[in-house]
Amino acid sequence: MMAWYAARTYRVLLWRRRKSIRPSREVQAERRRMAAALHDGLGSQLVHATALAEAHKDKPLQQMLEQCLLDLRLIVDSMDAEDDALSLRLARFRHRLQGVLDHRGIALHWDVWDPEIVGEEGQLPRGSMAQNIMAILQEAVSNILQHAAAQEIWITLAPSAAQAVADAPVHASLCIEDDGRGIPQDLAEQAGARVGRGGSGMGLANMFRRASEIGAELEIHAREGGGSKISLRW
């Protein structure tokens, strides 16, 4: 019920943002109010429920609640991230994710390139494009946490071509890999085909849909050595 409410609130905020490219002060204030309400209300309830599940040694329930709490925190983060660059969104994501992975004993290998930090030309995506990239990343990691039984996760962002113009968006590749059970190839192909026929879908199909909306290419393959490799290029 709590996760459903958080998701519904997020959809309402997305609808409001699409209605107005530049939200009014009133909309921004309402967004901050709702973010605070979600964090203080649902967030505290989920923290308490997670502690109870841990005390009763109910590991499946505990992990499910941890996932709900992570999703909620990422939703709250996104409410105030209207025009944030991808690099800032990724930093927040890593901060939120690390605690969950540490608690489960999953190693995170993080190698994210930022042209501003390394002094190279070009800019990472901002706004709605960055939001869609993050949604794909979050769905990929959520699938790993729920289904893969992985021990290690690799998240890599790298430039895919040399940048010639300082203020131009960069062409880059985001890869998410794990050493878990892997995603059946036929399931990945069916998800991509479903989007091609115009279906909205959920999960994997939703990832393909988002990639298509921003003109990016999404591929899902078996990882050498076991697990899956998801590549997003734009």
MODELLER restraints for C-alpha pairs under 7 A, 6 or more apart:
rsr = mdl.restraints
at = mdl.atoms
rsr.add(forms.Gaussian(group=physical.xy_distance, feature=features.Distance(at['CA:2:A'], at['CA:42:A']), mean=6.55, stdev=0.5))
rsr.add(forms.Gaussian(group=physical.xy_distance, feature=features.Distance(at['CA:3:A'], at['CA:68:A']), mean=6.11, stdev=0.5))
rsr.add(forms.Gaussian(group=physical.xy_distance, feature=features.Distance(at['CA:6:A'], at['CA:72:A']), mean=6.43, stdev=0.5))
rsr.add(forms.Gaussian(group=physical.xy_distance, feature=features.Distance(at['CA:10:A'], at['CA:75:A']), mean=6.68, stdev=0.5))
rsr.add(forms.Gaussian(group=physical.xy_distance, feature=features.Distance(at['CA:17:A'], at['CA:23:A']), mean=6.68, stdev=0.5))
rsr.add(forms.Gaussian(group=physical.xy_distance, feature=features.Distance(at['CA:31:A'], at['CA:79:A']), mean=6.45, stdev=0.5))
rsr.add(forms.Gaussian(group=physical.xy_distance, feature=features.Distance(at['CA:35:A'], at['CA:76:A']), mean=5.23, stdev=0.5))
rsr.add(forms.Gaussian(group=physical.xy_distance, feature=features.Distance(at['CA:35:A'], at['CA:79:A']), mean=6.70, stdev=0.5))
rsr.add(forms.Gaussian(group=physical.xy_distance, feature=features.Distance(at['CA:39:A'], at['CA:76:A']), mean=7.00, stdev=0.5))
rsr.add(forms.Gaussian(group=physical.xy_distance, feature=features.Distance(at['CA:43:A'], at['CA:69:A']), mean=6.58, stdev=0.5))
rsr.add(forms.Gaussian(group=physical.xy_distance, feature=features.Distance(at['CA:46:A'], at['CA:65:A']), mean=6.52, stdev=0.5))
rsr.add(forms.Gaussian(group=physical.xy_distance, feature=features.Distance(at['CA:46:A'], at['CA:69:A']), mean=6.11, stdev=0.5))
rsr.add(forms.Gaussian(group=physical.xy_distance, feature=features.Distance(at['CA:50:A'], at['CA:62:A']), mean=5.35, stdev=0.5))
rsr.add(forms.Gaussian(group=physical.xy_distance, feature=features.Distance(at['CA:50:A'], at['CA:65:A']), mean=5.73, stdev=0.5))
rsr.add(forms.Gaussian(group=physical.xy_distance, feature=features.Distance(at['CA:50:A'], at['CA:66:A']), mean=6.66, stdev=0.5))
rsr.add(forms.Gaussian(group=physical.xy_distance, feature=features.Distance(at['CA:53:A'], at['CA:61:A']), mean=6.29, stdev=0.5))
rsr.add(forms.Gaussian(group=physical.xy_distance, feature=features.Distance(at['CA:53:A'], at['CA:62:A']), mean=5.11, stdev=0.5))
rsr.add(forms.Gaussian(group=physical.xy_distance, feature=features.Distance(at['CA:54:A'], at['CA:62:A']), mean=5.97, stdev=0.5))
rsr.add(forms.Gaussian(group=physical.xy_distance, feature=features.Distance(at['CA:66:A'], at['CA:100:A']), mean=6.98, stdev=0.5))
rsr.add(forms.Gaussian(group=physical.xy_distance, feature=features.Distance(at['CA:70:A'], at['CA:96:A']), mean=6.70, stdev=0.5))
rsr.add(forms.Gaussian(group=physical.xy_distance, feature=features.Distance(at['CA:82:A'], at['CA:127:A']), mean=5.92, stdev=0.5))
rsr.add(forms.Gaussian(group=physical.xy_distance, feature=features.Distance(at['CA:83:A'], at['CA:126:A']), mean=5.71, stdev=0.5))
rsr.add(forms.Gaussian(group=physical.xy_distance, feature=features.Distance(at['CA:83:A'], at['CA:127:A']), mean=4.32, stdev=0.5))
rsr.add(forms.Gaussian(group=physical.xy_distance, feature=features.Distance(at['CA:84:A'], at['CA:126:A']), mean=5.61, stdev=0.5))
rsr.add(forms.Gaussian(group=physical.xy_distance, feature=features.Distance(at['CA:84:A'], at['CA:127:A']), mean=6.12, stdev=0.5))
rsr.add(forms.Gaussian(group=physical.xy_distance, feature=features.Distance(at['CA:85:A'], at['CA:124:A']), mean=6.37, stdev=0.5))
rsr.add(forms.Gaussian(group=physical.xy_distance, feature=features.Distance(at['CA:85:A'], at['CA:125:A']), mean=5.88, stdev=0.5))
rsr.add(forms.Gaussian(group=physical.xy_distance, feature=features.Distance(at['CA:85:A'], at['CA:126:A']), mean=4.25, stdev=0.5))
rsr.add(forms.Gaussian(group=physical.xy_distance, feature=features.Distance(at['CA:85:A'], at['CA:127:A']), mean=6.93, stdev=0.5))
rsr.add(forms.Gaussian(group=physical.xy_distance, feature=features.Distance(at['CA:85:A'], at['CA:130:A']), mean=6.65, stdev=0.5))
rsr.add(forms.Gaussian(group=physical.xy_distance, feature=features.Distance(at['CA:86:A'], at['CA:124:A']), mean=5.91, stdev=0.5))
rsr.add(forms.Gaussian(group=physical.xy_distance, feature=features.Distance(at['CA:86:A'], at['CA:125:A']), mean=5.65, stdev=0.5))
rsr.add(forms.Gaussian(group=physical.xy_distance, feature=features.Distance(at['CA:86:A'], at['CA:126:A']), mean=5.82, stdev=0.5))
rsr.add(forms.Gaussian(group=physical.xy_distance, feature=features.Distance(at['CA:86:A'], at['CA:130:A']), mean=5.16, stdev=0.5))
rsr.add(forms.Gaussian(group=physical.xy_distance, feature=features.Distance(at['CA:87:A'], at['CA:114:A']), mean=6.53, stdev=0.5))
rsr.add(forms.Gaussian(group=physical.xy_distance, feature=features.Distance(at['CA:101:A'], at['CA:107:A']), mean=6.80, stdev=0.5))
rsr.add(forms.Gaussian(group=physical.xy_distance, feature=features.Distance(at['CA:106:A'], at['CA:151:A']), mean=4.77, stdev=0.5))
rsr.add(forms.Gaussian(group=physical.xy_distance, feature=features.Distance(at['CA:106:A'], at['CA:152:A']), mean=5.40, stdev=0.5))
rsr.add(forms.Gaussian(group=physical.xy_distance, feature=features.Distance(at['CA:107:A'], at['CA:151:A']), mean=6.29, stdev=0.5))
rsr.add(forms.Gaussian(group=physical.xy_distance, feature=features.Distance(at['CA:107:A'], at['CA:152:A']), mean=4.64, stdev=0.5))
rsr.add(forms.Gaussian(group=physical.xy_distance, feature=features.Distance(at['CA:107:A'], at['CA:153:A']), mean=6.23, stdev=0.5))
rsr.add(forms.Gaussian(group=physical.xy_distance, feature=features.Distance(at['CA:108:A'], at['CA:152:A']), mean=5.98, stdev=0.5))
rsr.add(forms.Gaussian(group=physical.xy_distance, feature=features.Distance(at['CA:108:A'], at['CA:153:A']), mean=4.99, stdev=0.5))
rsr.add(forms.Gaussian(group=physical.xy_distance, feature=features.Distance(at['CA:108:A'], at['CA:154:A']), mean=5.99, stdev=0.5))
rsr.add(forms.Gaussian(group=physical.xy_distance, feature=features.Distance(at['CA:109:A'], at['CA:153:A']), mean=6.12, stdev=0.5))
rsr.add(forms.Gaussian(group=physical.xy_distance, feature=features.Distance(at['CA:109:A'], at['CA:154:A']), mean=4.65, stdev=0.5))
rsr.add(forms.Gaussian(group=physical.xy_distance, feature=features.Distance(at['CA:109:A'], at['CA:155:A']), mean=6.27, stdev=0.5))
rsr.add(forms.Gaussian(group=physical.xy_distance, feature=features.Distance(at['CA:110:A'], at['CA:154:A']), mean=6.12, stdev=0.5))
rsr.add(forms.Gaussian(group=physical.xy_distance, feature=features.Distance(at['CA:110:A'], at['CA:155:A']), mean=5.15, stdev=0.5))
rsr.add(forms.Gaussian(group=physical.xy_distance, feature=features.Distance(at['CA:110:A'], at['CA:156:A']), mean=6.17, stdev=0.5))
rsr.add(forms.Gaussian(group=physical.xy_distance, feature=features.Distance(at['CA:111:A'], at['CA:155:A']), mean=6.31, stdev=0.5))
rsr.add(forms.Gaussian(group=physical.xy_distance, feature=features.Distance(at['CA:111:A'], at['CA:156:A']), mean=4.77, stdev=0.5))
rsr.add(forms.Gaussian(group=physical.xy_distance, feature=features.Distance(at['CA:111:A'], at['CA:157:A']), mean=6.44, stdev=0.5))
rsr.add(forms.Gaussian(group=physical.xy_distance, feature=features.Distance(at['CA:112:A'], at['CA:156:A']), mean=5.32, stdev=0.5))
rsr.add(forms.Gaussian(group=physical.xy_distance, feature=features.Distance(at['CA:112:A'], at['CA:157:A']), mean=4.55, stdev=0.5))
rsr.add(forms.Gaussian(group=physical.xy_distance, feature=features.Distance(at['CA:112:A'], at['CA:158:A']), mean=6.70, stdev=0.5))
rsr.add(forms.Gaussian(group=physical.xy_distance, feature=features.Distance(at['CA:113:A'], at['CA:157:A']), mean=5.49, stdev=0.5))
rsr.add(forms.Gaussian(group=physical.xy_distance, feature=features.Distance(at['CA:113:A'], at['CA:158:A']), mean=5.44, stdev=0.5))
rsr.add(forms.Gaussian(group=physical.xy_distance, feature=features.Distance(at['CA:115:A'], at['CA:121:A']), mean=6.28, stdev=0.5))
rsr.add(forms.Gaussian(group=physical.xy_distance, feature=features.Distance(at['CA:115:A'], at['CA:122:A']), mean=6.52, stdev=0.5))
rsr.add(forms.Gaussian(group=physical.xy_distance, feature=features.Distance(at['CA:115:A'], at['CA:123:A']), mean=6.63, stdev=0.5))
rsr.add(forms.Gaussian(group=physical.xy_distance, feature=features.Distance(at['CA:121:A'], at['CA:163:A']), mean=5.64, stdev=0.5))
rsr.add(forms.Gaussian(group=physical.xy_distance, feature=features.Distance(at['CA:121:A'], at['CA:164:A']), mean=6.81, stdev=0.5))
rsr.add(forms.Gaussian(group=physical.xy_distance, feature=features.Distance(at['CA:121:A'], at['CA:165:A']), mean=6.31, stdev=0.5))
rsr.add(forms.Gaussian(group=physical.xy_distance, feature=features.Distance(at['CA:121:A'], at['CA:166:A']), mean=4.44, stdev=0.5))
rsr.add(forms.Gaussian(group=physical.xy_distance, feature=features.Distance(at['CA:122:A'], at['CA:163:A']), mean=5.90, stdev=0.5))
rsr.add(forms.Gaussian(group=physical.xy_distance, feature=features.Distance(at['CA:122:A'], at['CA:165:A']), mean=6.14, stdev=0.5))
rsr.add(forms.Gaussian(group=physical.xy_distance, feature=features.Distance(at['CA:122:A'], at['CA:166:A']), mean=4.61, stdev=0.5))
rsr.add(forms.Gaussian(group=physical.xy_distance, feature=features.Distance(at['CA:122:A'], at['CA:167:A']), mean=5.23, stdev=0.5))
rsr.add(forms.Gaussian(group=physical.xy_distance, feature=features.Distance(at['CA:122:A'], at['CA:168:A']), mean=5.07, stdev=0.5))
rsr.add(forms.Gaussian(group=physical.xy_distance, feature=features.Distance(at['CA:122:A'], at['CA:169:A']), mean=5.53, stdev=0.5))
rsr.add(forms.Gaussian(group=physical.xy_distance, feature=features.Distance(at['CA:122:A'], at['CA:170:A']), mean=5.23, stdev=0.5))
rsr.add(forms.Gaussian(group=physical.xy_distance, feature=features.Distance(at['CA:123:A'], at['CA:167:A']), mean=6.09, stdev=0.5))
rsr.add(forms.Gaussian(group=physical.xy_distance, feature=features.Distance(at['CA:123:A'], at['CA:168:A']), mean=6.08, stdev=0.5))
rsr.add(forms.Gaussian(group=physical.xy_distance, feature=features.Distance(at['CA:123:A'], at['CA:169:A']), mean=4.81, stdev=0.5))
rsr.add(forms.Gaussian(group=physical.xy_distance, feature=features.Distance(at['CA:123:A'], at['CA:170:A']), mean=5.56, stdev=0.5))
rsr.add(forms.Gaussian(group=physical.xy_distance, feature=features.Distance(at['CA:124:A'], at['CA:169:A']), mean=5.83, stdev=0.5))
rsr.add(forms.Gaussian(group=physical.xy_distance, feature=features.Distance(at['CA:124:A'], at['CA:170:A']), mean=5.79, stdev=0.5))
rsr.add(forms.Gaussian(group=physical.xy_distance, feature=features.Distance(at['CA:125:A'], at['CA:169:A']), mean=6.26, stdev=0.5))
rsr.add(forms.Gaussian(group=physical.xy_distance, feature=features.Distance(at['CA:129:A'], at['CA:214:A']), mean=6.18, stdev=0.5))
rsr.add(forms.Gaussian(group=physical.xy_distance, feature=features.Distance(at['CA:132:A'], at['CA:210:A']), mean=6.02, stdev=0.5))
rsr.add(forms.Gaussian(group=physical.xy_distance, feature=features.Distance(at['CA:136:A'], at['CA:207:A']), mean=5.25, stdev=0.5))
rsr.add(forms.Gaussian(group=physical.xy_distance, feature=features.Distance(at['CA:139:A'], at['CA:203:A']), mean=6.80, stdev=0.5))
rsr.add(forms.Gaussian(group=physical.xy_distance, feature=features.Distance(at['CA:144:A'], at['CA:150:A']), mean=6.83, stdev=0.5))
rsr.add(forms.Gaussian(group=physical.xy_distance, feature=features.Distance(at['CA:148:A'], at['CA:180:A']), mean=4.61, stdev=0.5))
rsr.add(forms.Gaussian(group=physical.xy_distance, feature=features.Distance(at['CA:148:A'], at['CA:181:A']), mean=4.85, stdev=0.5))
rsr.add(forms.Gaussian(group=physical.xy_distance, feature=features.Distance(at['CA:148:A'], at['CA:182:A']), mean=6.31, stdev=0.5))
rsr.add(forms.Gaussian(group=physical.xy_distance, feature=features.Distance(at['CA:149:A'], at['CA:180:A']), mean=5.28, stdev=0.5))
rsr.add(forms.Gaussian(group=physical.xy_distance, feature=features.Distance(at['CA:149:A'], at['CA:181:A']), mean=6.61, stdev=0.5))
rsr.add(forms.Gaussian(group=physical.xy_distance, feature=features.Distance(at['CA:150:A'], at['CA:178:A']), mean=6.16, stdev=0.5))
rsr.add(forms.Gaussian(group=physical.xy_distance, feature=features.Distance(at['CA:150:A'], at['CA:179:A']), mean=5.30, stdev=0.5))
rsr.add(forms.Gaussian(group=physical.xy_distance, feature=features.Distance(at['CA:150:A'], at['CA:180:A']), mean=3.89, stdev=0.5))
rsr.add(forms.Gaussian(group=physical.xy_distance, feature=features.Distance(at['CA:151:A'], at['CA:179:A']), mean=6.43, stdev=0.5))
rsr.add(forms.Gaussian(group=physical.xy_distance, feature=features.Distance(at['CA:151:A'], at['CA:180:A']), mean=6.88, stdev=0.5))
rsr.add(forms.Gaussian(group=physical.xy_distance, feature=features.Distance(at['CA:152:A'], at['CA:178:A']), mean=5.70, stdev=0.5))
rsr.add(forms.Gaussian(group=physical.xy_distance, feature=features.Distance(at['CA:152:A'], at['CA:179:A']), mean=5.87, stdev=0.5))
rsr.add(forms.Gaussian(group=physical.xy_distance, feature=features.Distance(at['CA:153:A'], at['CA:177:A']), mean=5.67, stdev=0.5))
rsr.add(forms.Gaussian(group=physical.xy_distance, feature=features.Distance(at['CA:153:A'], at['CA:178:A']), mean=4.50, stdev=0.5))
rsr.add(forms.Gaussian(group=physical.xy_distance, feature=features.Distance(at['CA:154:A'], at['CA:176:A']), mean=5.70, stdev=0.5))
rsr.add(forms.Gaussian(group=physical.xy_distance, feature=features.Distance(at['CA:154:A'], at['CA:177:A']), mean=4.95, stdev=0.5))
rsr.add(forms.Gaussian(group=physical.xy_distance, feature=features.Distance(at['CA:154:A'], at['CA:178:A']), mean=6.24, stdev=0.5))
rsr.add(forms.Gaussian(group=physical.xy_distance, feature=features.Distance(at['CA:155:A'], at['CA:175:A']), mean=5.75, stdev=0.5))
rsr.add(forms.Gaussian(group=physical.xy_distance, feature=features.Distance(at['CA:155:A'], at['CA:176:A']), mean=4.75, stdev=0.5))
rsr.add(forms.Gaussian(group=physical.xy_distance, feature=features.Distance(at['CA:155:A'], at['CA:177:A']), mean=6.58, stdev=0.5))
rsr.add(forms.Gaussian(group=physical.xy_distance, feature=features.Distance(at['CA:156:A'], at['CA:174:A']), mean=5.68, stdev=0.5))
rsr.add(forms.Gaussian(group=physical.xy_distance, feature=features.Distance(at['CA:156:A'], at['CA:175:A']), mean=5.15, stdev=0.5))
rsr.add(forms.Gaussian(group=physical.xy_distance, feature=features.Distance(at['CA:156:A'], at['CA:176:A']), mean=6.67, stdev=0.5))
rsr.add(forms.Gaussian(group=physical.xy_distance, feature=features.Distance(at['CA:157:A'], at['CA:172:A']), mean=6.96, stdev=0.5))
rsr.add(forms.Gaussian(group=physical.xy_distance, feature=features.Distance(at['CA:157:A'], at['CA:173:A']), mean=5.67, stdev=0.5))
rsr.add(forms.Gaussian(group=physical.xy_distance, feature=features.Distance(at['CA:157:A'], at['CA:174:A']), mean=4.49, stdev=0.5))
rsr.add(forms.Gaussian(group=physical.xy_distance, feature=features.Distance(at['CA:157:A'], at['CA:175:A']), mean=6.48, stdev=0.5))
rsr.add(forms.Gaussian(group=physical.xy_distance, feature=features.Distance(at['CA:158:A'], at['CA:172:A']), mean=5.59, stdev=0.5))
rsr.add(forms.Gaussian(group=physical.xy_distance, feature=features.Distance(at['CA:158:A'], at['CA:173:A']), mean=5.46, stdev=0.5))
rsr.add(forms.Gaussian(group=physical.xy_distance, feature=features.Distance(at['CA:158:A'], at['CA:174:A']), mean=6.71, stdev=0.5))
rsr.add(forms.Gaussian(group=physical.xy_distance, feature=features.Distance(at['CA:159:A'], at['CA:171:A']), mean=5.98, stdev=0.5))
rsr.add(forms.Gaussian(group=physical.xy_distance, feature=features.Distance(at['CA:159:A'], at['CA:172:A']), mean=4.13, stdev=0.5))
rsr.add(forms.Gaussian(group=physical.xy_distance, feature=features.Distance(at['CA:159:A'], at['CA:173:A']), mean=6.21, stdev=0.5))
rsr.add(forms.Gaussian(group=physical.xy_distance, feature=features.Distance(at['CA:160:A'], at['CA:171:A']), mean=5.57, stdev=0.5))
rsr.add(forms.Gaussian(group=physical.xy_distance, feature=features.Distance(at['CA:160:A'], at['CA:172:A']), mean=4.65, stdev=0.5))
rsr.add(forms.Gaussian(group=physical.xy_distance, feature=features.Distance(at['CA:160:A'], at['CA:173:A']), mean=6.04, stdev=0.5))
rsr.add(forms.Gaussian(group=physical.xy_distance, feature=features.Distance(at['CA:161:A'], at['CA:171:A']), mean=6.12, stdev=0.5))
rsr.add(forms.Gaussian(group=physical.xy_distance, feature=features.Distance(at['CA:163:A'], at['CA:170:A']), mean=6.49, stdev=0.5))
rsr.add(forms.Gaussian(group=physical.xy_distance, feature=features.Distance(at['CA:171:A'], at['CA:234:A']), mean=5.42, stdev=0.5))
rsr.add(forms.Gaussian(group=physical.xy_distance, feature=features.Distance(at['CA:172:A'], at['CA:233:A']), mean=5.87, stdev=0.5))
rsr.add(forms.Gaussian(group=physical.xy_distance, feature=features.Distance(at['CA:172:A'], at['CA:234:A']), mean=5.75, stdev=0.5))
rsr.add(forms.Gaussian(group=physical.xy_distance, feature=features.Distance(at['CA:173:A'], at['CA:231:A']), mean=6.78, stdev=0.5))
rsr.add(forms.Gaussian(group=physical.xy_distance, feature=features.Distance(at['CA:173:A'], at['CA:232:A']), mean=5.57, stdev=0.5))
rsr.add(forms.Gaussian(group=physical.xy_distance, feature=features.Distance(at['CA:173:A'], at['CA:233:A']), mean=4.38, stdev=0.5))
rsr.add(forms.Gaussian(group=physical.xy_distance, feature=features.Distance(at['CA:173:A'], at['CA:234:A']), mean=6.61, stdev=0.5))
rsr.add(forms.Gaussian(group=physical.xy_distance, feature=features.Distance(at['CA:174:A'], at['CA:231:A']), mean=5.77, stdev=0.5))
rsr.add(forms.Gaussian(group=physical.xy_distance, feature=features.Distance(at['CA:174:A'], at['CA:232:A']), mean=5.11, stdev=0.5))
rsr.add(forms.Gaussian(group=physical.xy_distance, feature=features.Distance(at['CA:174:A'], at['CA:233:A']), mean=6.45, stdev=0.5))
rsr.add(forms.Gaussian(group=physical.xy_distance, feature=features.Distance(at['CA:175:A'], at['CA:229:A']), mean=6.86, stdev=0.5))
rsr.add(forms.Gaussian(group=physical.xy_distance, feature=features.Distance(at['CA:175:A'], at['CA:230:A']), mean=5.56, stdev=0.5))
rsr.add(forms.Gaussian(group=physical.xy_distance, feature=features.Distance(at['CA:175:A'], at['CA:231:A']), mean=4.49, stdev=0.5))
rsr.add(forms.Gaussian(group=physical.xy_distance, feature=features.Distance(at['CA:175:A'], at['CA:232:A']), mean=6.37, stdev=0.5))
rsr.add(forms.Gaussian(group=physical.xy_distance, feature=features.Distance(at['CA:176:A'], at['CA:229:A']), mean=5.79, stdev=0.5))
rsr.add(forms.Gaussian(group=physical.xy_distance, feature=features.Distance(at['CA:176:A'], at['CA:230:A']), mean=5.14, stdev=0.5))
rsr.add(forms.Gaussian(group=physical.xy_distance, feature=features.Distance(at['CA:176:A'], at['CA:231:A']), mean=6.60, stdev=0.5))
rsr.add(forms.Gaussian(group=physical.xy_distance, feature=features.Distance(at['CA:177:A'], at['CA:228:A']), mean=5.63, stdev=0.5))
rsr.add(forms.Gaussian(group=physical.xy_distance, feature=features.Distance(at['CA:177:A'], at['CA:229:A']), mean=4.41, stdev=0.5))
rsr.add(forms.Gaussian(group=physical.xy_distance, feature=features.Distance(at['CA:177:A'], at['CA:230:A']), mean=6.33, stdev=0.5))
rsr.add(forms.Gaussian(group=physical.xy_distance, feature=features.Distance(at['CA:178:A'], at['CA:227:A']), mean=5.25, stdev=0.5))
rsr.add(forms.Gaussian(group=physical.xy_distance, feature=features.Distance(at['CA:178:A'], at['CA:228:A']), mean=5.68, stdev=0.5))
rsr.add(forms.Gaussian(group=physical.xy_distance, feature=features.Distance(at['CA:178:A'], at['CA:229:A']), mean=6.85, stdev=0.5))
rsr.add(forms.Gaussian(group=physical.xy_distance, feature=features.Distance(at['CA:179:A'], at['CA:226:A']), mean=5.28, stdev=0.5))
rsr.add(forms.Gaussian(group=physical.xy_distance, feature=features.Distance(at['CA:179:A'], at['CA:227:A']), mean=4.16, stdev=0.5))
rsr.add(forms.Gaussian(group=physical.xy_distance, feature=features.Distance(at['CA:179:A'], at['CA:228:A']), mean=6.92, stdev=0.5))
rsr.add(forms.Gaussian(group=physical.xy_distance, feature=features.Distance(at['CA:180:A'], at['CA:226:A']), mean=6.56, stdev=0.5))
rsr.add(forms.Gaussian(group=physical.xy_distance, feature=features.Distance(at['CA:180:A'], at['CA:227:A']), mean=4.44, stdev=0.5))
rsr.add(forms.Gaussian(group=physical.xy_distance, feature=features.Distance(at['CA:181:A'], at['CA:227:A']), mean=5.25, stdev=0.5))
rsr.add(forms.Gaussian(group=physical.xy_distance, feature=features.Distance(at['CA:182:A'], at['CA:222:A']), mean=6.46, stdev=0.5))
rsr.add(forms.Gaussian(group=physical.xy_distance, feature=features.Distance(at['CA:182:A'], at['CA:226:A']), mean=6.84, stdev=0.5))
rsr.add(forms.Gaussian(group=physical.xy_distance, feature=features.Distance(at['CA:182:A'], at['CA:227:A']), mean=3.99, stdev=0.5))
rsr.add(forms.Gaussian(group=physical.xy_distance, feature=features.Distance(at['CA:182:A'], at['CA:228:A']), mean=4.65, stdev=0.5))
rsr.add(forms.Gaussian(group=physical.xy_distance, feature=features.Distance(at['CA:183:A'], at['CA:228:A']), mean=6.04, stdev=0.5))
rsr.add(forms.Gaussian(group=physical.xy_distance, feature=features.Distance(at['CA:185:A'], at['CA:221:A']), mean=6.74, stdev=0.5))
rsr.add(forms.Gaussian(group=physical.xy_distance, feature=features.Distance(at['CA:188:A'], at['CA:204:A']), mean=6.82, stdev=0.5))
rsr.add(forms.Gaussian(group=physical.xy_distance, feature=features.Distance(at['CA:188:A'], at['CA:220:A']), mean=6.42, stdev=0.5))
rsr.add(forms.Gaussian(group=physical.xy_distance, feature=features.Distance(at['CA:191:A'], at['CA:204:A']), mean=5.75, stdev=0.5))
rsr.add(forms.Gaussian(group=physical.xy_distance, feature=features.Distance(at['CA:191:A'], at['CA:205:A']), mean=4.37, stdev=0.5))
rsr.add(forms.Gaussian(group=physical.xy_distance, feature=features.Distance(at['CA:192:A'], at['CA:205:A']), mean=5.98, stdev=0.5))
rsr.add(forms.Gaussian(group=physical.xy_distance, feature=features.Distance(at['CA:192:A'], at['CA:208:A']), mean=5.86, stdev=0.5))
rsr.add(forms.Gaussian(group=physical.xy_distance, feature=features.Distance(at['CA:194:A'], at['CA:205:A']), mean=6.70, stdev=0.5))
rsr.add(forms.Gaussian(group=physical.xy_distance, feature=features.Distance(at['CA:195:A'], at['CA:205:A']), mean=6.07, stdev=0.5))
rsr.add(forms.Gaussian(group=physical.xy_distance, feature=features.Distance(at['CA:195:A'], at['CA:208:A']), mean=6.60, stdev=0.5))
rsr.add(forms.Gaussian(group=physical.xy_distance, feature=features.Distance(at['CA:195:A'], at['CA:209:A']), mean=5.80, stdev=0.5))
rsr.add(forms.Gaussian(group=physical.xy_distance, feature=features.Distance(at['CA:200:A'], at['CA:206:A']), mean=6.47, stdev=0.5))
rsr.add(forms.Gaussian(group=physical.xy_distance, feature=features.Distance(at['CA:208:A'], at['CA:218:A']), mean=6.32, stdev=0.5))
rsr.add(forms.Gaussian(group=physical.xy_distance, feature=features.Distance(at['CA:211:A'], at['CA:217:A']), mean=6.15, stdev=0.5))
rsr.add(forms.Gaussian(group=physical.xy_distance, feature=features.Distance(at['CA:211:A'], at['CA:218:A']), mean=6.25, stdev=0.5))
rsr.add(forms.Gaussian(group=physical.xy_distance, feature=features.Distance(at['CA:215:A'], at['CA:234:A']), mean=6.83, stdev=0.5))
rsr.add(forms.Gaussian(group=physical.xy_distance, feature=features.Distance(at['CA:216:A'], at['CA:232:A']), mean=6.68, stdev=0.5))
rsr.add(forms.Gaussian(group=physical.xy_distance, feature=features.Distance(at['CA:216:A'], at['CA:233:A']), mean=5.51, stdev=0.5))
rsr.add(forms.Gaussian(group=physical.xy_distance, feature=features.Distance(at['CA:216:A'], at['CA:234:A']), mean=4.50, stdev=0.5))
rsr.add(forms.Gaussian(group=physical.xy_distance, feature=features.Distance(at['CA:217:A'], at['CA:232:A']), mean=5.63, stdev=0.5))
rsr.add(forms.Gaussian(group=physical.xy_distance, feature=features.Distance(at['CA:217:A'], at['CA:233:A']), mean=5.16, stdev=0.5))
rsr.add(forms.Gaussian(group=physical.xy_distance, feature=features.Distance(at['CA:217:A'], at['CA:234:A']), mean=6.50, stdev=0.5))
rsr.add(forms.Gaussian(group=physical.xy_distance, feature=features.Distance(at['CA:218:A'], at['CA:231:A']), mean=5.70, stdev=0.5))
rsr.add(forms.Gaussian(group=physical.xy_distance, feature=features.Distance(at['CA:218:A'], at['CA:232:A']), mean=4.58, stdev=0.5))
rsr.add(forms.Gaussian(group=physical.xy_distance, feature=features.Distance(at['CA:218:A'], at['CA:233:A']), mean=6.61, stdev=0.5))
rsr.add(forms.Gaussian(group=physical.xy_distance, feature=features.Distance(at['CA:219:A'], at['CA:230:A']), mean=5.75, stdev=0.5))
rsr.add(forms.Gaussian(group=physical.xy_distance, feature=features.Distance(at['CA:219:A'], at['CA:231:A']), mean=5.21, stdev=0.5))
rsr.add(forms.Gaussian(group=physical.xy_distance, feature=features.Distance(at['CA:219:A'], at['CA:232:A']), mean=6.62, stdev=0.5))
rsr.add(forms.Gaussian(group=physical.xy_distance, feature=features.Distance(at['CA:220:A'], at['CA:229:A']), mean=5.84, stdev=0.5))
rsr.add(forms.Gaussian(group=physical.xy_distance, feature=features.Distance(at['CA:220:A'], at['CA:230:A']), mean=4.57, stdev=0.5))
rsr.add(forms.Gaussian(group=physical.xy_distance, feature=features.Distance(at['CA:220:A'], at['CA:231:A']), mean=6.53, stdev=0.5))
rsr.add(forms.Gaussian(group=physical.xy_distance, feature=features.Distance(at['CA:221:A'], at['CA:228:A']), mean=5.84, stdev=0.5))
rsr.add(forms.Gaussian(group=physical.xy_distance, feature=features.Distance(at['CA:221:A'], at['CA:229:A']), mean=5.30, stdev=0.5))
rsr.add(forms.Gaussian(group=physical.xy_distance, feature=features.Distance(at['CA:221:A'], at['CA:230:A']), mean=6.53, stdev=0.5))
rsr.add(forms.Gaussian(group=physical.xy_distance, feature=features.Distance(at['CA:222:A'], at['CA:228:A']), mean=4.51, stdev=0.5))
rsr.add(forms.Gaussian(group=physical.xy_distance, feature=features.Distance(at['CA:222:A'], at['CA:229:A']), mean=5.89, stdev=0.5))
rsr.add(forms.Gaussian(group=physical.xy_distance, feature=features.Distance(at['CA:223:A'], at['CA:229:A']), mean=5.14, stdev=0.5))
